[in-house]
Each structure stands twice: as structure tokens, then as C-alpha cells.
């Protein structure tokens, strides 16, 4: 009987550790999300644009419904791919090859790239 109890406790401990790790990861992702939103707001204000007109920014600040545990999250975009795309978009804004973003239609990534380009030294 004792072995059964030890195995059960070990499974519970493993499940608890997994839940704790997932919670920490979710909190880190939320902090990053909030930092990106704040960066975009500051960048738009610095560029003389009204952050309130950025539809994607309004959508990004709405609380997202939490996925059920049975649903697996989609595979993330490889970091190298995402970083490369963001830098390329920021460079296009920086080179003035692209006009200021249309706040009603720009995606969150476009707004972030614009703010990166606007903040980077020439």
C-alpha cells in the first residue's frame, strides 16, 4: 500500500510542477505583451500619432479568452524568423520607403516595427 501512495504522490508532484512552470511561462508572456503595448503607445505619441486611433492596439489591450487546457497552443513562430521579419519591416519604415502606418488598419507587428524604426538612431 505504501508504494501505491508514493507513486500517487510522485504523479501529483509532477503535475504540480508542470502547472507551476506553465503559470510562470504565461506570466512572462503577459509581461512581455504589456511591455510591447507600452512601447507602441510611447512610440506613437513620440511620432505625433494618437494611440487611441490604432485599432490593433485597442484589440491587443482587450482581455483574451483563456484557452481550455485540452486545446494545445499553436506552434510559435521561430524566433529567428520573427526577428528577421520585424527588423526588415522596421528598416523599410526607417528608409522612409513606407509611409506612416494607417492606424485603423495596421497590425500590432506593423505598429511595433514603426516604433522600433522611429526610436533607432539613424
The first five atom37 places (N, CA, C, CB, O) and aatype in JSON, in Angstrom:
{
  "aatype": [20, 20, 20, 20, 20, 20, 20, 20, 20, 20, 20, 20, 20, 20, 20, 20, 20, 20, 20, 20, 20, 20, 20, 20, 20, 20, 20, 20, 20, 20, 20, 20, 20, 20, 20, 20, 20, 20, 20, 20, 20, 20, 20, 20, 20, 20, 20, 20, 20, 20, 20, 20, 20, 20, 20, 20, 20, 20, 20, 20, 20, 20, 20, 20, 20, 20, 20, 20, 20, 20, 20, 20, 20, 20, 20, 20, 20, 20, 20, 20, 20, 20, 20, 20, 20, 20, 20, 20, 20, 20, 20, 20, 20, 20, 20, 20, 20, 20, 20, 20, 20, 20, 20, 20, 20, 20, 20, 20, 20, 20, 20, 20, 20, 20, 20, 20, 20, 20, 20, 20, 20, 20],
  "atom_mask": [
    [1, 1, 1, 1, 1],
    [1, 1, 1, 1, 1],
    [1, 1, 1, 1, 1],
    [1, 1, 1, 1, 1],
    [1, 1, 1, 1, 1],
    [1, 1, 1, 1, 1],
    [1, 1, 1, 1, 1],
    [1, 1, 1, 1, 1],
    [1, 1, 1, 1, 1],
    [1, 1, 1, 1, 1],
    [1, 1, 1, 1, 1],
    [1, 1, 1, 1, 1],
    [1, 1, 1, 1, 1],
    [1, 1, 1, 1, 1],
    [1, 1, 1, 1, 1],
    [1, 1, 1, 1, 1],
    [1, 1, 1, 1, 1],
    [1, 1, 1, 1, 1],
    [1, 1, 1, 1, 1],
    [1, 1, 1, 1, 1],
    [1, 1, 1, 1, 1],
    [1, 1, 1, 1, 1],
    [1, 1, 1, 1, 1],
    [1, 1, 1, 1, 1],
    [1, 1, 1, 1, 1],
    [1, 1, 1, 1, 1],
    [1, 1, 1, 1, 1],
    [1, 1, 1, 1, 1],
    [1, 1, 1, 1, 1],
    [1, 1, 1, 1, 1],
    [1, 1, 1, 1, 1],
    [1, 1, 1, 1, 1],
    [1, 1, 1, 1, 1],
    [1, 1, 1, 1, 1],
    [1, 1, 1, 1, 1],
    [1, 1, 1, 1, 1],
    [1, 1, 1, 1, 1],
    [1, 1, 1, 1, 1],
    [1, 1, 1, 1, 1],
    [1, 1, 1, 1, 1],
    [1, 1, 1, 1, 1],
    [1, 1, 1, 1, 1],
    [1, 1, 1, 1, 1],
    [1, 1, 1, 1, 1],
    [1, 1, 1, 1, 1],
    [1, 1, 1, 1, 1],
    [1, 1, 1, 1, 1],
    [1, 1, 1, 1, 1],
    [1, 1, 1, 1, 1],
    [1, 1, 1, 1, 1],
    [1, 1, 1, 1, 1],
    [1, 1, 1, 1, 1],
    [1, 1, 1, 1, 1],
    [1, 1, 1, 1, 1],
    [1, 1, 1, 1, 1],
    [1, 1, 1, 1, 1],
    [1, 1, 1, 1, 1],
    [1, 1, 1, 1, 1],
    [1, 1, 1, 1, 1],
    [1, 1, 1, 1, 1],
    [1, 1, 1, 1, 1],
    [1, 1, 1, 1, 1],
    [1, 1, 1, 1, 1],
    [1, 1, 1, 1, 1],
    [1, 1, 1, 1, 1],
    [1, 1, 1, 1, 1],
    [1, 1, 1, 1, 1],
    [1, 1, 1, 1, 1],
    [1, 1, 1, 1, 1],
    [1, 1, 1, 1, 1],
    [1, 1, 1, 1, 1],
    [1, 1, 1, 1, 1],
    [1, 1, 1, 1, 1],
    [1, 1, 1, 1, 1],
    [1, 1, 1, 1, 1],
    [1, 1, 1, 1, 1],
    [1, 1, 1, 1, 1],
    [1, 1, 1, 1, 1],
    [1, 1, 1, 1, 1],
    [1, 1, 1, 1, 1],
    [1, 1, 1, 1, 1],
    [1, 1, 1, 1, 1],
    [1, 1, 1, 1, 1],
    [1, 1, 1, 1, 1],
    [1, 1, 1, 1, 1],
    [1, 1, 1, 1, 1],
    [1, 1, 1, 1, 1],
    [1, 1, 1, 1, 1],
    [1, 1, 1, 1, 1],
    [1, 1, 1, 1, 1],
    [1, 1, 1, 1, 1],
    [1, 1, 1, 1, 1],
    [1, 1, 1, 1, 1],
    [1, 1, 1, 1, 1],
    [1, 1, 1, 1, 1],
    [1, 1, 1, 1, 1],
    [1, 1, 1, 1, 1],
    [1, 1, 1, 1, 1],
    [1, 1, 1, 1, 1],
    [1, 1, 1, 1, 1],
    [1, 1, 1, 1, 1],
    [1, 1, 1, 1, 1],
    [1, 1, 1, 1, 1],
    [1, 1, 1, 1, 1],
    [1, 1, 1, 1, 1],
    [1, 1, 1, 1, 1],
    [1, 1, 1, 1, 1],
    [1, 1, 1, 1, 1],
    [1, 1, 1, 1, 1],
    [1, 1, 1, 1, 1],
    [1, 1, 1, 1, 1],
    [1, 1, 1, 1, 1],
    [1, 1, 1, 1, 1],
    [1, 1, 1, 1, 1],
    [1, 1, 1, 1, 1],
    [1, 1, 1, 1, 1],
    [1, 1, 1, 1, 1],
    [1, 1, 1, 1, 1],
    [1, 1, 1, 1, 1],
    [1, 1, 1, 1, 1],
    [1, 1, 1, 1, 1],
    [1, 1, 1, 1, 1]
  ],
  "atom_positions": [
    [[0.82, -1.19, 0.0], [0.0, 0.0, 0.0], [0.87, 1.26, 0.0], [-0.94, -0.01, 1.2], [0.51, 2.25, -0.63]],
    [[1.97, 1.22, 0.68], [2.83, 2.39, 0.78], [3.41, 2.78, -0.59], [3.97, 2.13, 1.76], [3.48, 3.97, -0.91]],
    [[3.81, 1.81, -1.4], [4.35, 2.09, -2.74], [3.3, 2.79, -3.6], [4.82, 0.8, -3.42], [3.61, 3.73, -4.34]],
    [[2.07, 2.32, -3.5], [1.0, 2.95, -4.27], [0.88, 4.42, -3.9], [-0.34, 2.22, -4.02], [0.76, 5.27, -4.78]],
    [[0.91, 4.72, -2.62], [0.79, 6.09, -2.15], [1.99, 6.93, -2.61], [0.68, 6.12, -0.62], [1.81, 8.09, -3.0]],
    [[3.18, 6.37, -2.58], [4.37, 7.09, -3.04], [4.29, 7.4, -4.53], [5.63, 6.28, -2.73], [4.66, 8.49, -4.96]],
    [[3.81, 6.43, -5.32], [3.66, 6.66, -6.76], [2.61, 7.75, -7.02], [3.25, 5.35, -7.49], [2.8, 8.62, -7.87]],
    [[1.55, 7.69, -6.3], [0.48, 8.69, -6.46], [1.0, 10.08, -6.09], [-0.75, 8.33, -5.57], [0.74, 11.04, -6.81]],
    [[1.73, 10.18, -5.0], [2.31, 11.47, -4.6], [3.31, 11.97, -5.62], [2.97, 11.34, -3.23], [3.38, 13.17, -5.89]],
    [[4.09, 11.08, -6.18], [5.07, 11.47, -7.21], [4.35, 12.01, -8.44], [5.96, 10.26, -7.6], [4.78, 13.01, -9.01]],
    [[3.25, 11.38, -8.86], [2.48, 11.87, -10.01], [1.87, 13.24, -9.71], [1.36, 10.87, -10.38], [1.89, 14.13, -10.56]],
    [[1.34, 13.4, -8.52], [0.77, 14.7, -8.14], [1.84, 15.79, -8.1], [0.09, 14.59, -6.77], [1.6, 16.91, -8.54]],
    [[3.0, 15.46, -7.59], [4.1, 16.41, -7.54], [4.54, 16.81, -8.95], [5.29, 15.81, -6.76], [4.81, 17.98, -9.2]],
    [[4.61, 15.84, -9.85], [4.99, 16.13, -11.24], [3.94, 17.01, -11.91], [5.17, 14.82, -12.05], [4.29, 17.95, -12.63]],
    [[2.67, 16.73, -11.69], [1.61, 17.54, -12.26], [1.65, 18.96, -11.71], [0.24, 16.9, -11.98], [1.44, 19.93, -12.44]],
    [[1.92, 19.08, -10.41], [2.01, 20.4, -9.8], [3.18, 21.19, -10.38], [2.16, 20.27, -8.28], [3.05, 22.38, -10.67]],
    [[4.32, 20.53, -10.55], [5.5, 21.21, -11.12], [5.22, 21.66, -12.54], [6.73, 20.27, -11.09], [5.64, 22.75, -12.94]],
    [[4.53, 20.85, -13.31], [4.19, 21.22, -14.69], [3.24, 22.42, -14.71], [3.54, 20.01, -15.43], [3.41, 23.33, -15.52]],
    [[2.26, 22.43, -13.84], [1.32, 23.55, -13.76], [2.04, 24.82, -13.32], [0.17, 23.22, -12.78], [1.77, 25.9, -13.85]],
    [[2.93, 24.7, -12.37], [3.7, 25.85, -11.9], [4.56, 26.44, -13.02], [4.58, 25.45, -10.7], [4.65, 27.66, -13.16]],
    [[5.19, 25.58, -13.81], [6.01, 26.03, -14.93], [5.16, 26.71, -15.99], [6.78, 24.85, -15.54], [5.56, 27.74, -16.55]],
    [[4.0, 26.16, -16.28], [3.1, 26.75, -17.27], [2.6, 28.11, -16.8], [1.92, 25.82, -17.56], [2.47, 29.03, -17.6]],
    [[2.32, 28.23, -15.52], [1.87, 29.51, -14.96], [2.97, 30.56, -15.06], [1.42, 29.33, -13.5], [2.69, 31.7, -15.42]],
    [[4.18, 30.19, -14.74], [5.31, 31.13, -14.83], [5.52, 31.57, -16.28], [6.61, 30.49, -14.28], [5.8, 32.74, -16.54]],
    [[5.39, 30.64, -17.21], [5.56, 30.96, -18.63], [4.45, 31.92, -19.09], [5.54, 29.67, -19.49], [4.72, 32.86, -19.84]],
    [[3.23, 31.68, -18.65], [2.11, 32.56, -19.02], [2.3, 33.96, -18.44], [0.78, 31.96, -18.54], [2.0, 34.95, -19.1]],
    [[2.79, 34.04, -17.21], [3.03, 35.35, -16.6], [4.13, 36.1, -17.34], [3.41, 35.19, -15.12], [4.03, 37.32, -17.54]],
    [[5.17, 35.4, -17.75], [6.25, 36.02, -18.51], [5.74, 36.53, -19.86], [7.42, 35.03, -18.72], [6.11, 37.62, -20.3]],
    [[4.91, 35.73, -20.51], [4.35, 36.15, -21.8], [3.45, 37.37, -21.63], [3.54, 34.99, -22.43], [3.46, 38.27, -22.48]],
    [[2.69, 37.42, -20.55], [1.82, 38.58, -20.29], [2.65, 39.83, -20.03], [0.89, 38.3, -19.09], [2.3, 40.92, -20.5]],
    [[3.73, 39.7, -19.29], [4.61, 40.85, -19.04], [5.22, 41.37, -20.34], [5.72, 40.48, -18.05], [5.32, 42.58, -20.55]],
    [[5.63, 40.46, -21.2], [6.19, 40.84, -22.5], [5.14, 41.54, -23.35], [6.74, 39.62, -23.23], [5.43, 42.55, -23.98]],
    [[3.93, 41.01, -23.37], [2.83, 41.6, -24.11], [2.58, 43.04, -23.63], [1.54, 40.75, -23.96], [2.44, 43.95, -24.44]],
    [[2.54, 43.23, -22.33], [2.31, 44.55, -21.76], [3.45, 45.51, -22.11], [2.14, 44.46, -20.25], [3.22, 46.69, -22.35]],
    [[4.68, 45.02, -22.12], [5.83, 45.86, -22.47], [5.76, 46.28, -23.94], [7.15, 45.12, -22.2], [6.08, 47.43, -24.26]],
    [[5.36, 45.38, -24.82], [5.24, 45.73, -26.23], [4.14, 46.76, -26.43], [4.94, 44.47, -27.07], [4.33, 47.73, -27.17]],
    [[3.01, 46.59, -25.77], [1.9, 47.55, -25.87], [2.36, 48.92, -25.39], [0.67, 47.07, -25.04], [2.09, 49.93, -26.05]],
    [[3.06, 48.97, -24.27], [3.55, 50.25, -23.74], [4.54, 50.89, -24.7], [4.2, 50.06, -22.36], [4.51, 52.1, -24.91]],
    [[5.42, 50.09, -25.28], [6.4, 50.6, -26.24], [5.71, 51.2, -27.46], [7.36, 49.49, -26.68], [6.1, 52.26, -27.94]],
    [[4.69, 50.52, -27.94], [3.96, 51.03, -29.1], [3.26, 52.34, -28.76], [2.93, 49.99, -29.59], [3.33, 53.29, -29.53]],
    [[2.6, 52.39, -27.61], [1.91, 53.64, -27.21], [2.9, 54.81, -27.15], [1.22, 53.45, -25.83], [2.64, 55.88, -27.69]],
    [[4.02, 54.6, -26.49], [5.03, 55.66, -26.35], [5.57, 56.06, -27.71], [6.18, 55.21, -25.43], [5.73, 57.25, -28.0]],
    [[5.85, 55.07, -28.56], [6.38, 55.35, -29.89], [5.42, 56.14, -30.75], [6.74, 54.07, -30.58], [5.82, 57.05, -31.47]],
    [[4.13, 55.79, -30.68], [3.14, 56.52, -31.48], [3.01, 57.95, -30.99], [1.79, 55.81, -31.42], [2.92, 58.87, -31.81]],
    [[2.98, 58.15, -29.69], [2.89, 59.52, -29.14], [4.12, 60.32, -29.55], [2.77, 59.49, -27.59], [4.0, 61.48, -29.96]],
    [[5.3, 59.71, -29.45], [6.53, 60.4, -29.83], [6.51, 60.8, -31.32], [7.75, 59.5, -29.54], [7.08, 61.82, -31.7]],
    [[5.85, 59.98, -32.14], [5.77, 60.26, -33.58], [4.62, 61.22, -33.9], [5.59, 58.96, -34.36], [4.4, 61.54, -35.07]],
    [[3.9, 61.67, -32.88], [2.8, 62.6, -33.1], [1.52, 61.92, -33.55], [3.2, 63.61, -34.11], [0.64, 62.58, -34.11]],
    [[1.4, 60.63, -33.3], [0.19, 59.89, -33.67], [-0.61, 59.56, -32.42], [0.55, 58.6, -34.44], [-0.04, 59.38, -31.34]],
    [[-1.92, 59.49, -32.56], [-2.81, 59.2, -31.44], [-2.95, 57.69, -31.27], [-4.19, 59.86, -31.65], [-3.53, 57.04, -32.13]],
    [[-2.44, 57.12, -30.18], [-2.55, 55.67, -29.97], [-4.01, 55.2, -29.91], [-1.83, 55.27, -28.69], [-4.3, 54.04, -30.19]],
    [[-4.91, 56.09, -29.53], [-6.32, 55.73, -29.47], [-6.91, 55.4, -30.82], [-7.1, 56.84, -28.85], [-7.96, 54.75, -30.89]],
    [[-6.27, 55.83, -31.89], [-6.77, 55.55, -33.24], [-6.24, 54.21, -33.78], [-6.37, 56.68, -34.19], [-6.7, 53.75, -34.82]],
    [[-5.32, 53.6, -33.09], [-4.73, 52.33, -33.55], [-5.66, 51.17, -33.15], [-3.3, 52.12, -32.94], [-5.7, 50.76, -31.99]],
    [[-6.38, 50.67, -34.13], [-7.34, 49.61, -33.88], [-6.66, 48.36, -33.32], [-8.1, 49.26, -35.17], [-7.15, 47.75, -32.37]],
    [[-5.53, 47.97, -33.89], [-4.82, 46.78, -33.42], [-4.38, 46.95, -31.97], [-3.6, 46.49, -34.31], [-4.37, 45.98, -31.2]],
    [[-4.03, 48.15, -31.59], [-3.61, 48.41, -30.21], [-4.8, 48.26, -29.26], [-2.99, 49.83, -30.09], [-4.66, 47.73, -28.16]],
    [[-5.96, 48.75, -29.69], [-7.17, 48.58, -28.86], [-7.5, 47.1, -28.71], [-8.37, 49.34, -29.46], [-7.84, 46.64, -27.62]],
    [[-7.41, 46.36, -29.82], [-7.71, 44.93, -29.76], [-6.72, 44.2, -28.85], [-7.69, 44.31, -31.16], [-7.09, 43.28, -28.13]],
    [[-5.48, 44.61, -28.9], [-4.44, 43.93, -28.12], [-4.6, 44.17, -26.62], [-3.07, 44.4, -28.56], [-4.09, 43.39, -25.82]],
    [[-5.29, 45.23, -26.24], [-5.45, 45.51, -24.82], [-6.72, 44.89, -24.25], [-5.46, 47.01, -24.59], [-6.95, 44.96, -23.05]],
    [[-7.55, 44.3, -25.12], [-8.74, 43.61, -24.62], [-8.33, 42.29, -24.0], [-9.77, 43.37, -25.76], [-7.39, 41.64, -24.48]],
    [[-9.0, 41.88, -22.94], [-8.64, 40.59, -22.35], [-8.97, 39.47, -23.32], [-9.38, 40.37, -21.01], [-10.06, 39.43, -23.9]],
    [[-8.03, 38.56, -23.49], [-8.21, 37.44, -24.4], [-8.84, 36.29, -23.64], [-6.86, 37.01, -25.03], [-8.52, 36.05, -22.47]],
    [[-9.75, 35.58, -24.3], [-10.32, 34.4, -23.62], [-9.23, 33.37, -23.39], [-11.48, 33.79, -24.45], [-8.39, 33.13, -24.26]],
    [[-9.25, 32.76, -22.23], [-8.24, 31.76, -21.88], [-8.57, 30.44, -22.56], [-8.16, 31.58, -20.34], [-9.71, 29.98, -22.5]],
    [[-7.58, 29.82, -23.22], [-7.85, 28.53, -23.86], [-8.09, 27.45, -22.81], [-6.68, 28.13, -24.78], [-7.55, 27.49, -21.7]],
    [[-8.89, 26.49, -23.2], [-9.12, 25.38, -22.28], [-7.87, 24.51, -22.26], [-10.38, 24.55, -22.7], [-7.16, 24.44, -23.26]],
    [[-7.59, 23.85, -21.16], [-6.39, 23.03, -21.07], [-6.32, 21.92, -22.13], [-6.3, 22.41, -19.7], [-5.22, 21.48, -22.49]],
    [[-7.47, 21.46, -22.63], [-7.46, 20.39, -23.62], [-6.97, 20.86, -24.98], [-8.86, 19.8, -23.75], [-6.58, 20.04, -25.82]],
    [[-6.98, 22.17, -25.22], [-6.57, 22.71, -26.52], [-5.09, 23.07, -26.45], [-7.42, 23.95, -26.91], [-4.67, 23.87, -25.61]],
    [[-4.32, 22.49, -27.33], [-2.88, 22.79, -27.37], [-2.66, 24.11, -28.09], [-2.09, 21.64, -28.06], [-3.3, 24.35, -29.12]],
    [[-1.77, 24.97, -27.6], [-1.5, 26.24, -28.29], [-0.79, 25.97, -29.62], [-0.65, 27.17, -27.4], [-0.12, 24.95, -29.77]],
    [[-0.94, 26.9, -30.58], [-0.26, 26.7, -31.86], [1.25, 26.78, -31.68], [-0.73, 27.73, -32.89], [1.74, 27.38, -30.73]],
    [[1.98, 26.17, -32.6], [3.43, 26.23, -32.56], [3.86, 27.68, -32.74], [4.06, 25.32, -33.63], [3.35, 28.37, -33.62]],
    [[4.8, 28.15, -31.94], [5.25, 29.54, -32.08], [6.08, 29.71, -33.35], [6.06, 29.97, -30.86], [6.66, 28.77, -33.88]],
    [[6.11, 30.96, -33.81], [6.95, 31.3, -34.96], [8.39, 31.21, -34.51], [6.61, 32.73, -35.54], [8.72, 31.7, -33.42]],
    [[9.27, 30.6, -35.29], [10.68, 30.53, -34.89], [11.22, 31.93, -34.61], [11.53, 29.83, -35.98], [11.01, 32.83, -35.42]],
    [[11.9, 32.14, -33.49], [12.37, 33.48, -33.14], [13.2, 34.14, -34.22], [13.17, 33.4, -31.89], [13.06, 35.34, -34.46]],
    [[14.08, 33.38, -34.88], [14.91, 33.98, -35.93], [14.05, 34.53, -37.05], [15.9, 32.96, -36.47], [14.34, 35.6, -37.58]],
    [[13.02, 33.81, -37.41], [12.12, 34.23, -38.48], [11.39, 35.51, -38.07], [11.12, 33.12, -38.82], [11.3, 36.45, -38.86]],
    [[10.86, 35.53, -36.86], [10.11, 36.69, -36.38], [11.0, 37.91, -36.27], [9.47, 36.38, -35.03], [10.63, 39.0, -36.71]],
    [[12.17, 37.75, -35.69], [13.1, 38.87, -35.53], [13.5, 39.42, -36.9], [14.35, 38.43, -34.74], [13.54, 40.63, -37.09]],
    [[13.8, 38.53, -37.83], [14.18, 38.96, -39.17], [13.08, 39.74, -39.85], [14.57, 37.77, -40.01], [13.34, 40.76, -40.49]],
    [[11.85, 39.26, -39.73], [10.73, 39.97, -40.36], [10.49, 41.33, -39.71], [9.45, 39.12, -40.27], [10.22, 42.31, -40.4]],
    [[10.6, 41.39, -38.38], [10.39, 42.67, -37.69], [11.48, 43.67, -38.07], [10.38, 42.46, -36.16], [11.19, 44.84, -38.32]],
    [[12.73, 43.22, -38.12], [13.82, 44.12, -38.5], [13.69, 44.61, -39.93], [15.17, 43.42, -38.32], [13.96, 45.77, -40.22]],
    [[13.26, 43.73, -40.83], [13.07, 44.13, -42.23], [11.96, 45.17, -42.34], [12.74, 42.91, -43.11], [12.1, 46.15, -43.07]],
    [[10.88, 44.97, -41.63], [9.77, 45.93, -41.66], [10.2, 47.25, -41.04], [8.55, 45.37, -40.93], [9.86, 48.32, -41.56]],
    [[10.93, 47.19, -39.94], [11.41, 48.42, -39.3], [12.36, 49.16, -40.23], [12.12, 48.1, -37.96], [12.33, 50.39, -40.31]],
    [[13.21, 48.42, -40.93], [14.14, 49.05, -41.86], [13.4, 49.77, -42.99], [15.11, 48.01, -42.45], [13.81, 50.85, -43.42]],
    [[12.32, 49.17, -43.46], [11.53, 49.83, -44.52], [10.93, 51.13, -44.02], [10.42, 48.9, -45.04], [10.91, 52.13, -44.74]],
    [[10.43, 51.13, -42.79], [9.91, 52.38, -42.21], [11.05, 53.39, -42.07], [9.23, 52.12, -40.83], [10.89, 54.57, -42.36]],
    [[12.17, 52.9, -41.62], [13.32, 53.77, -41.36], [13.85, 54.4, -42.65], [14.42, 52.99, -40.68], [14.24, 55.57, -42.66]],
    [[13.85, 53.63, -43.72], [14.33, 54.13, -45.0], [13.3, 55.04, -45.67], [14.67, 52.98, -45.93], [13.52, 55.56, -46.76]],
    [[12.18, 55.22, -45.0], [11.08, 56.05, -45.5], [10.5, 55.48, -46.8], [11.56, 57.49, -45.73], [9.83, 56.19, -47.55]],
    [[10.74, 54.21, -47.05], [10.14, 53.54, -48.19], [8.67, 53.24, -47.94], [10.89, 52.26, -48.52], [7.91, 52.94, -48.86]],
    [[8.29, 53.34, -46.66], [6.9, 53.11, -46.31], [6.39, 54.34, -45.58], [6.73, 51.82, -45.43], [7.12, 54.92, -44.77]],
    [[5.15, 54.75, -45.84], [4.6, 55.89, -45.11], [4.29, 55.5, -43.67], [3.33, 56.43, -45.81], [4.41, 54.33, -43.29]],
    [[3.88, 56.47, -42.9], [3.45, 56.17, -41.53], [2.32, 55.15, -41.59], [3.0, 57.47, -40.79], [1.57, 55.12, -42.57]],
    [[2.19, 54.33, -40.57], [1.15, 53.3, -40.61], [-0.26, 53.9, -40.55], [1.34, 52.32, -39.46], [-0.48, 54.92, -39.89]],
    [[-1.17, 53.27, -41.24], [-2.58, 53.63, -41.15], [-3.09, 53.03, -39.85], [-3.42, 53.11, -42.4], [-3.21, 51.81, -39.74]],
    [[-3.38, 53.86, -38.86], [-3.71, 53.37, -37.53], [-4.99, 52.54, -37.5], [-3.84, 54.54, -36.58], [-5.17, 51.71, -36.6]],
    [[-5.87, 52.75, -38.45], [-7.1, 51.98, -38.49], [-6.88, 50.58, -39.04], [-8.14, 52.7, -39.32], [-7.69, 49.68, -38.79]],
    [[-5.79, 50.37, -39.79], [-5.6, 49.08, -40.44], [-4.29, 48.39, -40.07], [-5.65, 49.27, -41.92], [-4.15, 47.19, -40.34]],
    [[-3.36, 49.08, -39.48], [-2.05, 48.49, -39.19], [-2.16, 47.39, -38.14], [-1.08, 49.57, -38.71], [-2.92, 47.49, -37.18]],
    [[-1.38, 46.35, -38.36], [-1.33, 45.26, -37.38], [-0.45, 45.69, -36.2], [-0.79, 43.95, -38.02], [0.27, 46.69, -36.28]],
    [[-0.52, 44.94, -35.14], [0.31, 45.21, -33.97], [1.78, 45.11, -34.34], [-0.03, 44.24, -32.82], [2.6, 45.9, -33.87]],
    [[2.14, 44.15, -35.19], [3.53, 43.99, -35.63], [3.98, 45.21, -36.42], [3.68, 42.71, -36.48], [5.11, 45.67, -36.25]],
    [[3.13, 45.73, -37.29], [3.49, 46.93, -38.06], [3.7, 48.13, -37.14], [2.4, 47.24, -39.1], [4.63, 48.91, -37.33]],
    [[2.83, 48.28, -36.16], [2.97, 49.39, -35.21], [4.27, 49.26, -34.42], [1.77, 49.45, -34.26], [4.98, 50.24, -34.2]],
    [[4.57, 48.04, -33.99], [5.8, 47.81, -33.23], [7.02, 48.09, -34.09], [5.84, 46.36, -32.69], [7.98, 48.72, -33.63]],
    [[7.0, 47.63, -35.34], [8.13, 47.88, -36.25], [8.3, 49.37, -36.49], [7.91, 47.14, -37.59], [9.43, 49.87, -36.55]],
    [[7.2, 50.09, -36.64], [7.27, 51.54, -36.83], [7.93, 52.2, -35.62], [5.85, 52.13, -37.06], [8.78, 53.08, -35.78]],
    [[7.55, 51.77, -34.43], [8.13, 52.36, -33.22], [9.59, 52.01, -33.07], [7.36, 51.89, -31.99], [10.39, 52.82, -32.61]],
    [[9.96, 50.79, -33.46], [11.38, 50.41, -33.44], [12.17, 51.31, -34.39], [11.55, 48.92, -33.84], [13.23, 51.83, -34.03]],
    [[11.64, 51.48, -35.6], [12.32, 52.28, -36.6], [12.44, 53.74, -36.17], [11.59, 52.18, -37.94], [13.46, 54.39, -36.4]],
    [[11.39, 54.23, -35.55], [11.36, 55.63, -35.13], [12.3, 55.89, -33.97], [9.95, 56.04, -34.76], [12.84, 56.99, -33.84]],
    [[12.5, 54.89, -33.11], [13.35, 55.06, -31.93], [14.82, 54.81, -32.21], [12.9, 54.14, -30.85], [15.68, 55.3, -31.48]],
    [[15.12, 54.05, -33.27], [16.51, 53.69, -33.55], [17.27, 54.89, -34.11], [16.57, 52.51, -34.53], [16.72, 55.66, -34.9]],
    [[18.53, 55.06, -33.7], [19.32, 56.16, -34.25], [19.59, 55.94, -35.74], [20.65, 56.31, -33.48], [19.71, 54.8, -36.19]],
    [[19.67, 57.01, -36.46], [19.87, 56.91, -37.92], [21.26, 56.46, -38.27], [19.59, 58.23, -38.59], [21.59, 56.32, -39.45]]
  ]
}
